[in-house]
């Protein structure tokens, strides 16, 4: 029973894009590890950029500075 967790920043991934991620991750586990898609779970967590840090700074701050 595979469980895949995908975390991305919350910046407008569409419903279609998230569906494609779920489908693709499931298909990969079927192809590579011969897992049953009926028992393969994929969860996408969207994290606010204020809650995601890189090198001691939030992604929000880094992106504001890059503008």
CNS distance restraints for C-alpha pairs under 8 A (distance, minus, plus):
assign (resid   1 and name CA) (resid  35 and name CA) 7.72 0.50 0.50
assign (resid   1 and name CA) (resid  36 and name CA) 7.82 0.50 0.50
assign (resid   1 and name CA) (resid  39 and name CA) 5.23 0.50 0.50
assign (resid   1 and name CA) (resid  40 and name CA) 5.60 0.50 0.50
assign (resid   1 and name CA) (resid  41 and name CA) 7.52 0.50 0.50
assign (resid   2 and name CA) (resid  35 and name CA) 7.61 0.50 0.50
assign (resid   2 and name CA) (resid  39 and name CA) 7.01 0.50 0.50
assign (resid   2 and name CA) (resid  40 and name CA) 4.92 0.50 0.50
assign (resid   2 and name CA) (resid  41 and name CA) 6.13 0.50 0.50
assign (resid   3 and name CA) (resid  40 and name CA) 6.13 0.50 0.50
assign (resid   3 and name CA) (resid  41 and name CA) 4.74 0.50 0.50
assign (resid   3 and name CA) (resid  42 and name CA) 5.88 0.50 0.50
assign (resid   3 and name CA) (resid  43 and name CA) 7.77 0.50 0.50
assign (resid   4 and name CA) (resid  25 and name CA) 7.63 0.50 0.50
assign (resid   4 and name CA) (resid  40 and name CA) 7.96 0.50 0.50
assign (resid   4 and name CA) (resid  41 and name CA) 6.15 0.50 0.50
assign (resid   4 and name CA) (resid  42 and name CA) 4.66 0.50 0.50
assign (resid   4 and name CA) (resid  43 and name CA) 6.23 0.50 0.50
assign (resid   5 and name CA) (resid  42 and name CA) 5.93 0.50 0.50
assign (resid   5 and name CA) (resid  43 and name CA) 4.91 0.50 0.50
assign (resid   5 and name CA) (resid  44 and name CA) 5.96 0.50 0.50
assign (resid   5 and name CA) (resid  45 and name CA) 7.40 0.50 0.50
assign (resid   6 and name CA) (resid  42 and name CA) 7.54 0.50 0.50
assign (resid   6 and name CA) (resid  43 and name CA) 6.16 0.50 0.50
assign (resid   6 and name CA) (resid  44 and name CA) 4.75 0.50 0.50
assign (resid   6 and name CA) (resid  45 and name CA) 6.21 0.50 0.50
assign (resid   7 and name CA) (resid  44 and name CA) 5.81 0.50 0.50
assign (resid   7 and name CA) (resid  45 and name CA) 4.80 0.50 0.50
assign (resid   7 and name CA) (resid  46 and name CA) 5.91 0.50 0.50
assign (resid   7 and name CA) (resid  47 and name CA) 7.00 0.50 0.50
assign (resid   8 and name CA) (resid  44 and name CA) 7.54 0.50 0.50
assign (resid   8 and name CA) (resid  45 and name CA) 6.46 0.50 0.50
assign (resid   8 and name CA) (resid  46 and name CA) 5.14 0.50 0.50
assign (resid   8 and name CA) (resid  47 and name CA) 6.12 0.50 0.50
assign (resid   9 and name CA) (resid  46 and name CA) 5.34 0.50 0.50
assign (resid   9 and name CA) (resid  47 and name CA) 4.68 0.50 0.50
assign (resid   9 and name CA) (resid  48 and name CA) 5.72 0.50 0.50
assign (resid   9 and name CA) (resid  49 and name CA) 5.81 0.50 0.50
assign (resid   9 and name CA) (resid  52 and name CA) 7.40 0.50 0.50
assign (resid  10 and name CA) (resid  46 and name CA) 4.81 0.50 0.50
assign (resid  10 and name CA) (resid  47 and name CA) 5.20 0.50 0.50
assign (resid  10 and name CA) (resid  48 and name CA) 5.12 0.50 0.50
assign (resid  10 and name CA) (resid  49 and name CA) 6.73 0.50 0.50
assign (resid  11 and name CA) (resid  48 and name CA) 7.93 0.50 0.50
assign (resid  13 and name CA) (resid  17 and name CA) 6.11 0.50 0.50
assign (resid  13 and name CA) (resid  18 and name CA) 6.68 0.50 0.50
assign (resid  14 and name CA) (resid  18 and name CA) 6.31 0.50 0.50
assign (resid  15 and name CA) (resid  19 and name CA) 6.13 0.50 0.50
assign (resid  16 and name CA) (resid  20 and name CA) 6.17 0.50 0.50
assign (resid  17 and name CA) (resid  21 and name CA) 6.30 0.50 0.50
assign (resid  18 and name CA) (resid  22 and name CA) 6.27 0.50 0.50
assign (resid  18 and name CA) (resid  44 and name CA) 7.48 0.50 0.50
assign (resid  19 and name CA) (resid  23 and name CA) 6.12 0.50 0.50
assign (resid  20 and name CA) (resid  24 and name CA) 5.87 0.50 0.50
assign (resid  21 and name CA) (resid  25 and name CA) 5.98 0.50 0.50
assign (resid  22 and name CA) (resid  26 and name CA) 6.16 0.50 0.50
assign (resid  22 and name CA) (resid  42 and name CA) 5.82 0.50 0.50
assign (resid  22 and name CA) (resid  43 and name CA) 7.69 0.50 0.50
assign (resid  23 and name CA) (resid  27 and name CA) 6.10 0.50 0.50
assign (resid  24 and name CA) (resid  28 and name CA) 6.08 0.50 0.50
assign (resid  25 and name CA) (resid  29 and name CA) 6.42 0.50 0.50
assign (resid  25 and name CA) (resid  42 and name CA) 7.30 0.50 0.50
assign (resid  26 and name CA) (resid  30 and name CA) 6.33 0.50 0.50
assign (resid  26 and name CA) (resid  37 and name CA) 6.16 0.50 0.50
assign (resid  26 and name CA) (resid  40 and name CA) 6.47 0.50 0.50
assign (resid  26 and name CA) (resid  41 and name CA) 7.75 0.50 0.50
assign (resid  26 and name CA) (resid  42 and name CA) 7.32 0.50 0.50
assign (resid  27 and name CA) (resid  31 and name CA) 6.07 0.50 0.50
assign (resid  27 and name CA) (resid  37 and name CA) 7.51 0.50 0.50
assign (resid  28 and name CA) (resid  32 and name CA) 5.88 0.50 0.50
assign (resid  28 and name CA) (resid  33 and name CA) 7.90 0.50 0.50
assign (resid  29 and name CA) (resid  33 and name CA) 5.28 0.50 0.50
assign (resid  29 and name CA) (resid  34 and name CA) 6.46 0.50 0.50
assign (resid  29 and name CA) (resid  35 and name CA) 5.70 0.50 0.50
assign (resid  29 and name CA) (resid  37 and name CA) 7.96 0.50 0.50
assign (resid  30 and name CA) (resid  34 and name CA) 4.42 0.50 0.50
assign (resid  30 and name CA) (resid  35 and name CA) 4.55 0.50 0.50
assign (resid  30 and name CA) (resid  36 and name CA) 6.31 0.50 0.50
assign (resid  30 and name CA) (resid  37 and name CA) 6.51 0.50 0.50
assign (resid  31 and name CA) (resid  35 and name CA) 7.68 0.50 0.50
assign (resid  35 and name CA) (resid  39 and name CA) 7.88 0.50 0.50
assign (resid  35 and name CA) (resid  40 and name CA) 7.29 0.50 0.50
assign (resid  36 and name CA) (resid  40 and name CA) 6.45 0.50 0.50
assign (resid  47 and name CA) (resid  51 and name CA) 6.43 0.50 0.50
assign (resid  47 and name CA) (resid  52 and name CA) 6.82 0.50 0.50
assign (resid  48 and name CA) (resid  52 and name CA) 6.76 0.50 0.50
assign (resid  49 and name CA) (resid  53 and name CA) 7.78 0.50 0.50
assign (resid  49 and name CA) (resid  58 and name CA) 6.55 0.50 0.50
assign (resid  49 and name CA) (resid  59 and name CA) 5.12 0.50 0.50
assign (resid  49 and name CA) (resid  60 and name CA) 5.17 0.50 0.50
assign (resid  50 and name CA) (resid  58 and name CA) 5.50 0.50 0.50
assign (resid  50 and name CA) (resid  59 and name CA) 6.40 0.50 0.50
assign (resid  50 and name CA) (resid  60 and name CA) 5.58 0.50 0.50
assign (resid  51 and name CA) (resid  58 and name CA) 6.71 0.50 0.50
assign (resid  51 and name CA) (resid  59 and name CA) 7.90 0.50 0.50
assign (resid  52 and name CA) (resid  58 and name CA) 5.59 0.50 0.50
assign (resid  52 and name CA) (resid  59 and name CA) 5.84 0.50 0.50
assign (resid  53 and name CA) (resid  57 and name CA) 5.17 0.50 0.50
assign (resid  53 and name CA) (resid  58 and name CA) 4.18 0.50 0.50
assign (resid  53 and name CA) (resid  59 and name CA) 5.63 0.50 0.50
assign (resid  54 and name CA) (resid  58 and name CA) 6.29 0.50 0.50
assign (resid  54 and name CA) (resid  59 and name CA) 6.65 0.50 0.50
assign (resid  57 and name CA) (resid  61 and name CA) 6.55 0.50 0.50
assign (resid  57 and name CA) (resid  62 and name CA) 6.77 0.50 0.50
assign (resid  58 and name CA) (resid  62 and name CA) 6.40 0.50 0.50
assign (resid  59 and name CA) (resid  63 and name CA) 6.04 0.50 0.50
assign (resid  60 and name CA) (resid  64 and name CA) 6.21 0.50 0.50
assign (resid  61 and name CA) (resid  65 and name CA) 6.22 0.50 0.50
assign (resid  62 and name CA) (resid  66 and name CA) 6.28 0.50 0.50
assign (resid  63 and name CA) (resid  67 and name CA) 6.58 0.50 0.50
